[in-house]
Amino acid sequence: MAPTVFLVVILAAGLHASWNALVKTSGDPELRLALAGLVISAMMLPLCLLVPPPPAAAWPWLLGSLISHLFYYELLARAYRLGDLSQVYPVTRGLAPPVAALLAWLLLDESLEPAGVAAVVVIGLGIVALAAGPGGGMAGRRALVPAVLNACVIGGYTICDGMGARTAGDAWSYVVWLFVLDGLPFAALVLARRKGALVRAAPLLWRPAALAGIMSLSAYALVIWAMTRAPIAYVSALRETSVVLAAWMGTRLLHEPFGRRRVACAALVALGVAALQLSRVR
């Protein structure tokens, strides 16, 4: 992985943790996610005039990503209603790299050298240990169910977007069309289910939702670009270092417990990142 790609993915990780913290800090996560999706769609719509639509071969991957993201937003909102940022986020993101690596191996024949496998495992173990360590406690054990399911969903759309961008031949064209369409299904679902609540919340939540949308858009676009320059499994694993920042935000913004054990787990994640930089895909 080139140094530029490495730094881009680290930046994306920071942006991703920040928008999740913003969604969690106050208000209804479902409403914020719906409004953020609409803001992203509105922002990206004019760009459709500047980039061509993805070729026909890329649309099955894009459709798969849209379906996966619908489940992603639903599960994320449910998990944040039940659990803490510093635990839900690491569980969700920590289990995603092994899932993505498994899918890349099964579907794309993208195998890893032993060092790469070890790095992905170390990162995943460090993140999961960060979530499950003592001293935190999840607001409700039920939050683990949507968090774990969402990790599988993330693995699925990671493969869809990586292959979609590669098939399209132009990552930015794929990103623009993905984000124009991405927020619409979930917003339509929330509008049909909670029309009154969404309309009432819009004047109060649109500013933080817009900021969350901008950060989400920037983080995801950077990651998709990186997937066209480096193996999907490596990019997916590296961006999950955002859990360290998310855990810190949870303790500082939401006063969630952290503890020395979680600092040690964060160091384990950093060790995994270093090993990932030294590994190679065969």
ZAVO-586065 format. One record per residue: residue number from 1; chain; x, y, z of N, C-alpha, C, O in turn. Coordinates in steps of 0.2 Angstrom, whole numbers, plus 5000, padded with zeros to 4 digits. Layout:
<kebas>
(keba NUM A (X Y Z) (X Y Z) (X Y Z) (X Y Z))
...
</kebas>
This chain:
<kebas>
(keba 1 A (5004 4994 5000) (5000 5000 5000) (5004 5006 5000) (5009 5007 5004))
(keba 2 A (5003 5011 4995) (5007 5017 4995) (5006 5021 5000) (5001 5021 5003))
(keba 3 A (5011 5025 5002) (5010 5030 5008) (5004 5035 5007) (5001 5036 5012))
(keba 4 A (5003 5037 5001) (4998 5042 5000) (4991 5038 5001) (4986 5041 5004))
(keba 5 A (4990 5032 4999) (4984 5028 5000) (4983 5027 5007) (4978 5028 5010))
(keba 6 A (4989 5026 5011) (4988 5024 5018) (4986 5031 5022) (4981 5030 5026))
(keba 7 A (4988 5036 5020) (4986 5043 5023) (4979 5044 5022) (4975 5047 5026))
(keba 8 A (4977 5043 5015) (4970 5044 5013) (4965 5040 5017) (4960 5043 5020))
(keba 9 A (4967 5034 5018) (4962 5029 5022) (4962 5031 5030) (4957 5031 5033))
(keba 10 A (4968 5034 5032) (4968 5036 5039) (4963 5042 5040) (4960 5043 5045))
(keba 11 A (4964 5047 5035) (4959 5053 5035) (4952 5051 5035) (4948 5053 5039))
(keba 12 A (4951 5046 5031) (4944 5043 5030) (4941 5040 5037) (4935 5041 5038))
(keba 13 A (4946 5037 5040) (4944 5034 5047) (4942 5039 5052) (4937 5038 5055))
(keba 14 A (4946 5045 5052) (4944 5050 5057) (4937 5053 5055) (4934 5055 5059))
(keba 15 A (4936 5054 5049) (4930 5057 5047) (4924 5053 5048) (4919 5055 5050))
(keba 16 A (4925 5046 5047) (4920 5041 5048) (4918 5041 5056) (4912 5041 5058))
(keba 17 A (4923 5041 5060) (4922 5041 5067) (4918 5047 5069) (4914 5047 5074))
(keba 18 A (4920 5053 5066) (4917 5059 5068) (4909 5060 5067) (4905 5062 5071))
(keba 19 A (4908 5057 5061) (4900 5058 5059) (4896 5053 5063) (4890 5055 5064))
(keba 20 A (4899 5047 5065) (4895 5043 5069) (4894 5046 5076) (4889 5045 5079))
(keba 21 A (4899 5049 5079) (4899 5053 5085) (4893 5058 5085) (4890 5059 5089))
(keba 22 A (4893 5062 5079) (4888 5067 5078) (4881 5064 5078) (4877 5067 5081))
(keba 23 A (4880 5058 5075) (4874 5055 5075) (4872 5053 5082) (4866 5053 5083))
(keba 24 A (4876 5051 5086) (4875 5048 5092) (4874 5053 5098) (4870 5052 5102))
(keba 25 A (4877 5059 5097) (4877 5064 5103) (4871 5066 5105) (4870 5066 5111))
(keba 26 A (4866 5067 5101) (4859 5069 5103) (4854 5068 5098) (4856 5067 5092))
(keba 27 A (4848 5068 5100) (4842 5067 5095) (4841 5060 5093) (4845 5055 5096))
(keba 28 A (4837 5059 5088) (4835 5052 5086) (4840 5050 5081) (4840 5053 5075))
(keba 29 A (4844 5044 5082) (4848 5042 5076) (4845 5041 5070) (4848 5042 5065))
(keba 30 A (4839 5038 5070) (4836 5036 5064) (4834 5042 5060) (4835 5043 5054))
(keba 31 A (4832 5048 5063) (4830 5054 5060) (4836 5057 5057) (4836 5060 5051))
(keba 32 A (4841 5057 5061) (4848 5061 5059) (4850 5057 5053) (4853 5060 5048))
(keba 33 A (4850 5050 5053) (4853 5047 5047) (4849 5048 5041) (4852 5049 5035))
(keba 34 A (4842 5048 5041) (4838 5050 5036) (4839 5057 5033) (4840 5057 5027))
(keba 35 A (4840 5062 5037) (4841 5068 5035) (4848 5069 5032) (4849 5072 5027))
(keba 36 A (4853 5066 5035) (4860 5066 5032) (4860 5063 5025) (4863 5065 5021))
(keba 37 A (4856 5057 5024) (4856 5054 5017) (4853 5059 5012) (4855 5059 5007))
(keba 38 A (4848 5062 5014) (4844 5067 5010) (4849 5073 5008) (4849 5075 5002))
(keba 39 A (4853 5075 5013) (4858 5081 5012) (4863 5078 5007) (4865 5082 5002))
(keba 40 A (4865 5072 5008) (4871 5070 5003) (4868 5069 4996) (4871 5071 4991))
(keba 41 A (4862 5067 4995) (4859 5066 4989) (4858 5073 4985) (4860 5073 4979))
(keba 42 A (4856 5078 4989) (4855 5084 4986) (4862 5087 4984) (4862 5091 4979))
(keba 43 A (4867 5086 4988) (4873 5089 4987) (4876 5086 4981) (4880 5089 4977))
(keba 44 A (4875 5080 4980) (4879 5076 4974) (4875 5076 4968) (4878 5075 4962))
(keba 45 A (4868 5078 4968) (4864 5078 4962) (4867 5083 4956) (4867 5080 4951))
(keba 46 A (4870 5089 4958) (4872 5093 4952) (4879 5090 4949) (4880 5091 4943))
(keba 47 A (4882 5086 4953) (4888 5083 4950) (4887 5077 4945) (4891 5075 4941))
(keba 48 A (4880 5075 4944) (4878 5070 4939) (4879 5073 4932) (4880 5069 4927))
(keba 49 A (4879 5080 4932) (4880 5083 4925) (4887 5083 4923) (4889 5085 4917))
(keba 50 A (4892 5082 4928) (4899 5083 4927) (4902 5076 4925) (4908 5076 4923))
(keba 51 A (4899 5071 4928) (4902 5064 4927) (4897 5059 4923) (4891 5060 4924))
(keba 52 A (4900 5055 4919) (4895 5050 4916) (4893 5045 4921) (4896 5044 4926))
(keba 53 A (4887 5042 4919) (4885 5037 4923) (4889 5031 4923) (4892 5030 4917))
(keba 54 A (4889 5026 4928) (4894 5020 4927) (4891 5016 4922) (4885 5016 4920))
(keba 55 A (4896 5012 4919) (4894 5008 4913) (4889 5002 4916) (4888 5001 4922))
(keba 56 A (4886 4999 4911) (4881 4994 4913) (4883 4988 4918) (4880 4986 4922))
(keba 57 A (4890 4987 4917) (4893 4981 4920) (4894 4983 4928) (4894 4979 4932))
(keba 58 A (4894 4990 4929) (4895 4992 4936) (4888 4992 4940) (4888 4992 4946))
(keba 59 A (4882 4993 4937) (4876 4994 4940) (4874 4988 4945) (4871 4989 4950))
(keba 60 A (4875 4982 4943) (4873 4977 4948) (4877 4977 4955) (4874 4976 4960))
(keba 61 A (4883 4980 4954) (4887 4981 4960) (4884 4987 4964) (4883 4987 4970))
(keba 62 A (4882 4992 4960) (4879 4998 4963) (4872 4996 4967) (4871 4999 4972))
(keba 63 A (4868 4992 4963) (4862 4990 4966) (4863 4986 4972) (4859 4987 4977))
(keba 64 A (4868 4982 4972) (4869 4978 4978) (4871 4982 4984) (4870 4981 4990))
(keba 65 A (4875 4988 4983) (4877 4992 4988) (4871 4996 4991) (4871 4997 4997))
(keba 66 A (4867 4998 4986) (4861 5002 4989) (4857 4998 4993) (4854 5000 4998))
(keba 67 A (4856 4992 4991) (4852 4987 4996) (4855 4986 5002) (4852 4986 5008))
(keba 68 A (4862 4985 5002) (4866 4984 5008) (4865 4990 5013) (4865 4989 5019))
(keba 69 A (4866 4996 5010) (4866 5002 5014) (4859 5003 5017) (4859 5006 5023))
(keba 70 A (4854 5001 5014) (4847 5002 5017) (4847 4998 5024) (4845 5000 5029))
(keba 71 A (4850 4992 5024) (4850 4988 5030) (4855 4991 5035) (4854 4991 5041))
(keba 72 A (4861 4994 5032) (4866 4997 5036) (4863 5002 5040) (4864 5002 5046))
(keba 73 A (4859 5007 5037) (4857 5012 5041) (4851 5010 5046) (4851 5013 5052))
(keba 74 A (4847 5005 5044) (4842 5003 5049) (4845 5000 5055) (4843 5001 5061))
(keba 75 A (4850 4996 5054) (4854 4992 5059) (4858 4997 5063) (4858 4996 5070))
(keba 76 A (4861 5002 5060) (4865 5007 5064) (4861 5011 5069) (4862 5012 5074))
(keba 77 A (4855 5013 5066) (4850 5017 5070) (4848 5013 5076) (4847 5016 5082))
(keba 78 A (4846 5007 5075) (4844 5003 5080) (4849 5001 5086) (4848 5002 5092))
(keba 79 A (4855 5000 5083) (4861 4999 5088) (4862 5005 5092) (4863 5004 5098))
(keba 80 A (4862 5011 5089) (4864 5017 5093) (4858 5019 5098) (4859 5022 5103))
(keba 81 A (4852 5017 5096) (4847 5018 5101) (4848 5014 5108) (4845 5015 5113))
(keba 82 A (4851 5008 5107) (4851 5003 5112) (4858 5003 5116) (4859 5002 5122))
(keba 83 A (4863 5005 5112) (4870 5005 5115) (4874 5011 5115) (4872 5016 5112))
(keba 84 A (4880 5010 5118) (4885 5016 5118) (4889 5016 5111) (4890 5011 5108))
(keba 85 A (4891 5022 5110) (4896 5023 5104) (4902 5019 5105) (4904 5016 5100))
(keba 86 A (4905 5020 5110) (4912 5017 5112) (4912 5009 5111) (4917 5006 5112))
(keba 87 A (4906 5006 5111) (4905 4999 5111) (4902 4997 5104) (4904 4992 5101))
(keba 88 A (4896 5000 5102) (4893 4998 5096) (4897 4999 5090) (4898 4995 5086))
(keba 89 A (4901 5005 5090) (4905 5006 5084) (4911 5001 5083) (4912 4999 5078))
(keba 90 A (4914 5000 5089) (4920 4995 5088) (4917 4988 5086) (4921 4985 5082))
(keba 91 A (4912 4986 5089) (4909 4979 5087) (4907 4979 5080) (4909 4974 5076))
(keba 92 A (4904 4984 5077) (4901 4984 5071) (4907 4985 5066) (4908 4981 5061))
(keba 93 A (4912 4989 5067) (4917 4990 5062) (4923 4985 5063) (4926 4983 5058))
(keba 94 A (4924 4982 5069) (4929 4978 5071) (4928 4971 5067) (4933 4968 5065))
(keba 95 A (4922 4969 5067) (4920 4962 5064) (4920 4963 5056) (4920 4958 5053))
(keba 96 A (4920 4969 5053) (4919 4970 5046) (4925 4968 5042) (4924 4965 5037))
(keba 97 A (4931 4969 5044) (4937 4967 5040) (4938 4960 5039) (4939 4958 5033))
(keba 98 A (4937 4956 5044) (4937 4948 5043) (4931 4946 5038) (4933 4942 5034))
(keba 99 A (4926 4949 5039) (4920 4948 5034) (4922 4950 5027) (4921 4946 5022))
(keba 100 A (4925 4956 5026) (4927 4958 5019) (4932 4954 5016) (4932 4952 5011))
(keba 101 A (4937 4952 5021) (4943 4948 5018) (4940 4941 5016) (4942 4938 5011))
(keba 102 A (4935 4938 5020) (4932 4932 5018) (4929 4932 5012) (4929 4928 5007))
(keba 103 A (4925 4937 5011) (4921 4938 5005) (4926 4939 4999) (4924 4937 4993))
(keba 104 A (4931 4943 5000) (4936 4944 4994) (4939 4938 4992) (4941 4937 4986))
(keba 105 A (4940 4933 4997) (4943 4927 4996) (4939 4922 4992) (4940 4919 4987))
(keba 106 A (4932 4922 4994) (4927 4918 4991) (4925 4920 4984) (4924 4916 4980))
(keba 107 A (4924 4927 4984) (4921 4929 4977) (4926 4932 4972) (4925 4931 4966))
(keba 108 A (4932 4935 4975) (4937 4938 4970) (4943 4935 4970) (4948 4937 4966))
(keba 109 A (4944 4929 4974) (4951 4926 4974) (4956 4930 4976) (4962 4930 4973))
(keba 110 A (4955 4935 4980) (4960 4939 4983) (4963 4937 4989) (4960 4939 4995))
(keba 111 A (4968 4932 4989) (4970 4929 4995) (4976 4933 4998) (4979 4938 4994))
(keba 112 A (4977 4932 5004) (4982 4936 5008) (4988 4931 5010) (4987 4925 5011))
(keba 113 A (4994 4934 5010) (5000 4931 5013) (4998 4930 5021) (4994 4933 5023))
(keba 114 A (5002 4925 5024) (5001 4924 5031) (5002 4931 5035) (4998 4931 5040))
(keba 115 A (5006 4935 5033) (5007 4941 5037) (5001 4946 5036) (4999 4949 5041))
(keba 116 A (4998 4946 5030) (4992 4950 5029) (4986 4947 5033) (4982 4950 5036))
(keba 117 A (4985 4940 5033) (4980 4937 5037) (4981 4938 5045) (4976 4940 5048))
(keba 118 A (4987 4938 5047) (4988 4939 5054) (4987 4947 5056) (4984 4948 5061))
(keba 119 A (4988 4951 5051) (4987 4958 5053) (4979 4960 5053) (4977 4963 5058))
(keba 120 A (4976 4957 5048) (4968 4958 5049) (4966 4955 5055) (4961 4958 5058))
(keba 121 A (4968 4949 5057) (4966 4946 5063) (4967 4950 5069) (4963 4951 5074))
(keba 122 A (4973 4953 5070) (4976 4957 5075) (4971 4963 5076) (4969 4965 5081))
(keba 123 A (4970 4966 5070) (4966 4972 5070) (4959 4970 5073) (4956 4974 5077))
(keba 124 A (4956 4965 5070) (4949 4963 5072) (4949 4961 5079) (4944 4963 5083))
(keba 125 A (4954 4958 5082) (4954 4956 5089) (4955 4962 5093) (4951 4962 5099))
(keba 126 A (4959 4966 5091) (4960 4972 5095) (4954 4977 5096) (4952 4979 5101))
(keba 127 A (4950 4977 5090) (4944 4981 5090) (4939 4978 5094) (4935 4981 5098))
(keba 128 A (4938 4971 5093) (4933 4968 5097) (4934 4968 5105) (4930 4969 5109))
(keba 129 A (4941 4967 5106) (4942 4968 5114) (4941 4974 5116) (4939 4975 5122))
(keba 130 A (4942 4980 5112) (4941 4986 5114) (4933 4987 5116) (4932 4991 5121))
(keba 131 A (4929 4984 5112) (4922 4984 5113) (4920 4980 5119) (4915 4982 5123))
(keba 132 A (4923 4974 5120) (4920 4970 5125) (4924 4970 5132) (4922 4967 5137))
(keba 133 A (4929 4974 5132) (4933 4975 5139) (4929 4977 5145) (4924 4980 5143))
(keba 134 A (4931 4975 5151) (4927 4977 5157) (4927 4985 5158) (4932 4988 5155))
(keba 135 A (4923 4988 5161) (4923 4995 5163) (4918 4999 5159) (4917 5005 5160))
(keba 136 A (4916 4996 5153) (4911 5000 5149) (4904 4998 5150) (4900 5002 5152))
(keba 137 A (4903 4992 5148) (4896 4989 5148) (4892 4992 5143) (4891 4998 5143))
(keba 138 A (4888 4988 5139) (4884 4991 5134) (4877 4993 5137) (4875 4990 5142))
(keba 139 A (4874 4998 5135) (4868 5001 5138) (4863 4995 5137) (4858 4995 5142))
(keba 140 A (4863 4991 5133) (4858 4985 5132) (4862 4980 5128) (4864 4981 5123))
(keba 141 A (4861 4973 5131) (4864 4968 5127) (4861 4967 5120) (4864 4964 5116))
(keba 142 A (4855 4969 5120) (4852 4969 5113) (4855 4972 5108) (4854 4971 5102))
(keba 143 A (4859 4977 5109) (4863 4981 5104) (4868 4977 5101) (4870 4979 5095))
(keba 144 A (4870 4972 5104) (4875 4967 5100) (4872 4964 5094) (4876 4963 5089))
(keba 145 A (4866 4963 5094) (4863 4959 5088) (4863 4963 5082) (4866 4961 5077))
(keba 146 A (4861 4970 5082) (4861 4974 5076) (4868 4976 5074) (4870 4977 5069))
(keba 147 A (4873 4976 5080) (4880 4978 5078) (4883 4972 5075) (4887 4974 5070))
(keba 148 A (4882 4966 5077) (4885 4960 5073) (4883 4960 5066) (4886 4958 5062))
(keba 149 A (4876 4960 5066) (4873 4959 5059) (4875 4965 5054) (4876 4964 5048))
(keba 150 A (4876 4971 5057) (4879 4976 5053) (4886 4975 5050) (4888 4977 5045))
(keba 151 A (4890 4972 5054) (4897 4970 5052) (4896 4966 5046) (4900 4967 5041))
(keba 152 A (4892 4961 5046) (4891 4957 5040) (4889 4961 5034) (4891 4960 5028))
(keba 153 A (4884 4966 5035) (4882 4970 5030) (4887 4975 5027) (4888 4976 5021))
(keba 154 A (4892 4977 5031) (4897 4981 5029) (4902 4977 5025) (4904 4980 5020))
(keba 155 A (4903 4971 5027) (4907 4967 5023) (4905 4966 5016) (4908 4966 5011))
(keba 156 A (4898 4965 5015) (4895 4965 5009) (4895 4971 5004) (4897 4970 4999))
(keba 157 A (4894 4977 5007) (4894 4983 5003) (4901 4985 5002) (4903 4988 4997))
(keba 158 A (4906 4983 5006) (4913 4984 5004) (4915 4981 4998) (4918 4984 4994))
(keba 159 A (4913 4974 4997) (4915 4971 4991) (4911 4974 4985) (4914 4975 4980))
(keba 160 A (4904 4976 4986) (4901 4978 4981) (4904 4985 4978) (4904 4986 4972))
(keba 161 A (4906 4989 4983) (4908 4996 4981) (4916 4995 4978) (4917 4999 4973))
(keba 162 A (4920 4991 4981) (4926 4990 4978) (4926 4987 4971) (4929 4990 4966))
(keba 163 A (4922 4982 4970) (4921 4980 4963) (4917 4984 4958) (4919 4985 4952))
(keba 164 A (4912 4988 4961) (4909 4993 4957) (4913 4998 4954) (4913 5000 4948))
(keba 165 A (4918 5001 4959) (4922 5006 4957) (4927 5003 4952) (4929 5007 4947))
(keba 166 A (4930 4997 4953) (4935 4994 4948) (4931 4993 4941) (4934 4995 4936))
(keba 167 A (4925 4990 4941) (4922 4989 4935) (4920 4995 4931) (4920 4996 4925))
(keba 168 A (4918 5001 4935) (4916 5007 4932) (4922 5010 4928) (4922 5014 4923))
(keba 169 A (4928 5009 4931) (4934 5012 4928) (4935 5019 4930) (4941 5022 4929))
(keba 170 A (4931 5022 4933) (4931 5029 4936) (4928 5029 4943) (4922 5029 4943))
(keba 171 A (4932 5029 4948) (4930 5029 4955) (4925 5035 4956) (4920 5034 4960))
(keba 172 A (4927 5041 4954) (4923 5046 4956) (4916 5046 4952) (4911 5048 4955))
(keba 173 A (4915 5043 4946) (4909 5043 4943) (4904 5038 4947) (4899 5039 4949))
(keba 174 A (4907 5032 4950) (4904 5028 4954) (4902 5031 4960) (4896 5030 4963))
(keba 175 A (4906 5035 4964) (4905 5038 4970) (4899 5043 4969) (4894 5043 4973))
(keba 176 A (4899 5047 4964) (4894 5052 4963) (4887 5049 4962) (4882 5050 4966))
(keba 177 A (4886 5044 4958) (4880 5040 4957) (4878 5036 4963) (4872 5036 4964))
(keba 178 A (4882 5033 4966) (4881 5030 4972) (4877 5034 4978) (4872 5033 4980))
(keba 179 A (4880 5040 4979) (4878 5045 4984) (4872 5049 4982) (4868 5051 4986))
(keba 180 A (4871 5050 4975) (4865 5053 4973) (4859 5048 4975) (4853 5051 4977))
(keba 181 A (4860 5042 4975) (4854 5037 4976) (4854 5034 4983) (4849 5032 4985))
(keba 182 A (4860 5034 4986) (4861 5030 4992) (4856 5032 4998) (4853 5028 5001))
(keba 183 A (4855 5039 4999) (4851 5041 5005) (4843 5040 5004) (4839 5041 5008))
(keba 184 A (4841 5039 4997) (4834 5040 4996) (4830 5034 4998) (4825 5035 5001))
(keba 185 A (4832 5028 4998) (4828 5022 5000) (4827 5022 5008) (4821 5021 5010))
(keba 186 A (4832 5024 5012) (4831 5024 5019) (4827 5030 5021) (4823 5030 5025))
(keba 187 A (4828 5036 5018) (4824 5042 5019) (4816 5040 5018) (4812 5042 5021))
(keba 188 A (4815 5037 5012) (4808 5035 5010) (4805 5030 5015) (4799 5031 5017))
(keba 189 A (4809 5026 5018) (4807 5021 5023) (4805 5025 5029) (4800 5024 5032))
(keba 190 A (4810 5029 5032) (4808 5033 5038) (4802 5038 5037) (4798 5039 5041))
(keba 191 A (4802 5041 5031) (4796 5045 5030) (4790 5041 5030) (4785 5044 5032))
(keba 192 A (4789 5036 5027) (4783 5032 5027) (4781 5029 5034) (4776 5028 5036))
(keba 193 A (4787 5028 5038) (4786 5025 5045) (4785 5031 5050) (4781 5030 5055))
(keba 194 A (4788 5036 5049) (4788 5042 5054) (4788 5048 5051) (4792 5053 5053))
(keba 195 A (4783 5049 5047) (4782 5056 5043) (4782 5062 5048) (4786 5067 5047))
(keba 196 A (4778 5062 5053) (4777 5067 5057) (4783 5069 5061) (4785 5075 5061))
(keba 197 A (4786 5064 5063) (4793 5065 5067) (4798 5068 5063) (4802 5072 5065))
(keba 198 A (4799 5065 5057) (4804 5068 5052) (4803 5075 5051) (4808 5079 5050))
(keba 199 A (4797 5077 5049) (4795 5084 5047) (4796 5088 5053) (4799 5094 5052))
(keba 200 A (4794 5086 5059) (4795 5091 5065) (4803 5091 5067) (4805 5097 5069))
(keba 201 A (4807 5086 5066) (4814 5086 5067) (4818 5090 5062) (4824 5092 5064))
(keba 202 A (4816 5091 5056) (4820 5093 5051) (4823 5100 5053) (4829 5101 5052))
(keba 203 A (4819 5105 5055) (4822 5112 5056) (4827 5112 5062) (4831 5116 5062))
(keba 204 A (4827 5107 5066) (4831 5107 5072) (4838 5103 5070) (4843 5104 5073))
(keba 205 A (4837 5098 5066) (4842 5093 5065) (4846 5094 5058) (4851 5090 5057))
(keba 206 A (4843 5098 5054) (4846 5098 5047) (4854 5100 5047) (4858 5098 5043))
(keba 207 A (4856 5105 5052) (4862 5107 5052) (4867 5102 5054) (4872 5100 5050))
(keba 208 A (4866 5098 5060) (4871 5093 5062) (4870 5087 5057) (4875 5084 5056))
(keba 209 A (4864 5086 5054) (4863 5081 5049) (4867 5082 5043) (4870 5078 5040))
(keba 210 A (4867 5089 5041) (4871 5090 5035) (4879 5090 5036) (4882 5087 5032))
(keba 211 A (4881 5092 5042) (4888 5091 5044) (4890 5083 5044) (4895 5081 5041))
(keba 212 A (4886 5079 5047) (4887 5072 5047) (4887 5069 5040) (4891 5065 5038))
(keba 213 A (4882 5072 5035) (4882 5069 5029) (4889 5071 5025) (4891 5067 5021))
(keba 214 A (4891 5077 5026) (4897 5079 5022) (4903 5075 5024) (4907 5073 5020))
(keba 215 A (4904 5074 5031) (4909 5070 5033) (4909 5063 5031) (4913 5059 5029))
(keba 216 A (4902 5060 5031) (4901 5053 5028) (4903 5053 5021) (4906 5048 5019))
(keba 217 A (4901 5057 5017) (4902 5058 5010) (4910 5058 5009) (4912 5054 5005))
(keba 218 A (4913 5062 5012) (4920 5063 5011) (4924 5056 5013) (4929 5054 5009))
(keba 219 A (4922 5053 5019) (4926 5047 5021) (4925 5042 5016) (4929 5038 5014))
(keba 220 A (4918 5041 5014) (4917 5035 5009) (4920 5036 5003) (4922 5031 5000))
(keba 221 A (4920 5042 5000) (4923 5043 4993) (4930 5042 4994) (4933 5039 4989))
(keba 222 A (4934 5044 4999) (4941 5043 5000) (4942 5035 5000) (4947 5033 4997))
(keba 223 A (4938 5031 5003) (4939 5024 5004) (4938 5021 4997) (4942 5016 4996))
(keba 224 A (4933 5023 4994) (4932 5020 4987) (4937 5021 4983) (4940 5016 4979))
(keba 225 A (4940 5027 4983) (4946 5028 4979) (4952 5024 4981) (4955 5021 4976))
(keba 226 A (4953 5023 4987) (4958 5019 4989) (4958 5012 4987) (4963 5008 4986))
(keba 227 A (4951 5009 4987) (4950 5003 4985) (4952 5001 4977) (4953 4996 4975))
(keba 228 A (4953 5007 4974) (4955 5006 4967) (4963 5006 4966) (4966 5005 4961))
(keba 229 A (4966 5007 4972) (4973 5008 4972) (4977 5003 4976) (4983 5002 4976))
(keba 230 A (4973 4999 4981) (4975 4994 4985) (4970 4989 4986) (4964 4990 4985))
(keba 231 A (4972 4983 4989) (4968 4977 4990) (4962 4979 4994) (4963 4982 4999))
(keba 232 A (4956 4977 4993) (4950 4978 4997) (4951 4976 5004) (4949 4980 5008))
(keba 233 A (4953 4970 5005) (4954 4968 5012) (4958 4973 5016) (4957 4974 5022))
(keba 234 A (4964 4975 5013) (4968 4979 5017) (4965 4986 5018) (4966 4989 5024))
(keba 235 A (4962 4989 5013) (4959 4995 5014) (4953 4995 5020) (4953 4999 5024))
(keba 236 A (4949 4990 5019) (4944 4989 5024) (4947 4988 5031) (4944 4991 5036))
(keba 237 A (4952 4984 5032) (4955 4983 5039) (4958 4990 5041) (4957 4992 5047))
(keba 238 A (4962 4994 5037) (4965 5000 5039) (4960 5005 5041) (4961 5009 5046))
(keba 239 A (4955 5006 5038) (4950 5011 5040) (4946 5010 5046) (4943 5014 5049))
(keba 240 A (4946 5003 5049) (4943 5002 5055) (4947 5004 5061) (4945 5003 5067))
(keba 241 A (4953 5007 5060) (4956 5011 5065) (4953 5017 5068) (4954 5019 5073))
(keba 242 A (4947 5018 5064) (4943 5024 5067) (4940 5022 5074) (4937 5027 5077))
(keba 243 A (4940 5016 5076) (4937 5014 5082) (4940 5017 5088) (4937 5018 5093))
(keba 244 A (4947 5018 5087) (4951 5021 5093) (4948 5028 5094) (4947 5030 5099))
(keba 245 A (4947 5032 5088) (4945 5039 5089) (4938 5039 5091) (4936 5043 5095))
(keba 246 A (4934 5034 5089) (4927 5034 5091) (4926 5032 5098) (4922 5035 5102))
(keba 247 A (4930 5028 5101) (4930 5026 5108) (4932 5032 5112) (4929 5034 5117))
(keba 248 A (4937 5036 5110) (4939 5042 5113) (4933 5047 5113) (4932 5050 5118))
(keba 249 A (4930 5048 5107) (4924 5053 5107) (4919 5051 5112) (4915 5055 5115))
(keba 250 A (4917 5044 5112) (4912 5042 5116) (4914 5043 5124) (4909 5045 5127))
(keba 251 A (4920 5043 5126) (4921 5045 5133) (4921 5052 5134) (4919 5055 5139))
(keba 252 A (4923 5056 5129) (4924 5063 5130) (4917 5067 5129) (4915 5072 5133))
(keba 253 A (4914 5065 5124) (4907 5068 5122) (4901 5065 5126) (4897 5069 5128))
(keba 254 A (4901 5059 5127) (4896 5055 5130) (4897 5053 5137) (4893 5050 5140))
(keba 255 A (4903 5054 5139) (4905 5052 5146) (4904 5044 5147) (4902 5042 5152))
(keba 256 A (4906 5040 5141) (4906 5033 5142) (4913 5031 5145) (4918 5034 5143))
(keba 257 A (4913 5025 5148) (4919 5022 5151) (4924 5020 5146) (4922 5017 5141))
(keba 258 A (4930 5021 5148) (4935 5018 5143) (4940 5014 5147) (4940 5008 5146))
(keba 259 A (4945 5017 5151) (4949 5012 5155) (4955 5011 5152) (4956 5011 5146))
(keba 260 A (4960 5008 5156) (4967 5007 5154) (4967 5001 5149) (4971 5001 5144))
(keba 261 A (4962 4996 5150) (4962 4990 5146) (4960 4992 5139) (4963 4990 5134))
(keba 262 A (4956 4997 5138) (4954 4999 5131) (4960 5003 5128) (4961 5003 5122))
(keba 263 A (4964 5007 5132) (4970 5010 5129) (4975 5004 5126) (4978 5005 5121))
(keba 264 A (4976 4999 5130) (4980 4994 5128) (4977 4990 5121) (4981 4989 5117))
(keba 265 A (4971 4990 5121) (4967 4987 5115) (4969 4991 5109) (4970 4989 5103))
(keba 266 A (4968 4998 5110) (4970 5003 5105) (4977 5002 5102) (4978 5002 5096))
(keba 267 A (4982 5001 5107) (4989 4999 5105) (4989 4993 5101) (4993 4993 5096))
(keba 268 A (4985 4988 5102) (4985 4982 5098) (4983 4983 5091) (4985 4980 5087))
(keba 269 A (4978 4988 5091) (4975 4989 5084) (4981 4993 5080) (4982 4991 5074))
(keba 270 A (4985 4997 5083) (4990 5001 5080) (4996 4996 5078) (4998 4997 5072))
(keba 271 A (4997 4991 5082) (5002 4986 5080) (4999 4982 5074) (5003 4980 5069))
(keba 272 A (4993 4980 5073) (4990 4977 5068) (4991 4981 5061) (4992 4979 5056))
(keba 273 A (4990 4988 5062) (4991 4993 5056) (4998 4992 5054) (4999 4992 5048))
(keba 274 A (5003 4992 5059) (5010 4992 5057) (5011 4986 5053) (5015 4986 5048))
(keba 275 A (5008 4980 5055) (5009 4974 5052) (5006 4974 5045) (5009 4971 5040))
(keba 276 A (5000 4977 5045) (4997 4977 5038) (5001 4981 5033) (5001 4979 5027))
(keba 277 A (5005 4986 5035) (5009 4990 5030) (5015 4986 5028) (5017 4987 5022))
(keba 278 A (5017 4981 5031) (5023 4976 5029) (5020 4970 5025) (5025 4967 5023))
(keba 279 A (5014 4969 5025) (5012 4963 5022) (5010 4964 5015) (5011 4970 5012))
(keba 280 A (5009 4959 5011) (5008 4959 5004) (5002 4955 5002) (5001 4950 5005))
(keba 281 A (4999 4956 4996) (4994 4952 4993) (4997 4948 4988) (5001 4951 4984))
(keba 282 A (4996 4942 4988) (4999 4938 4982) (4993 4936 4977) (4995 4933 4972))
</kebas>
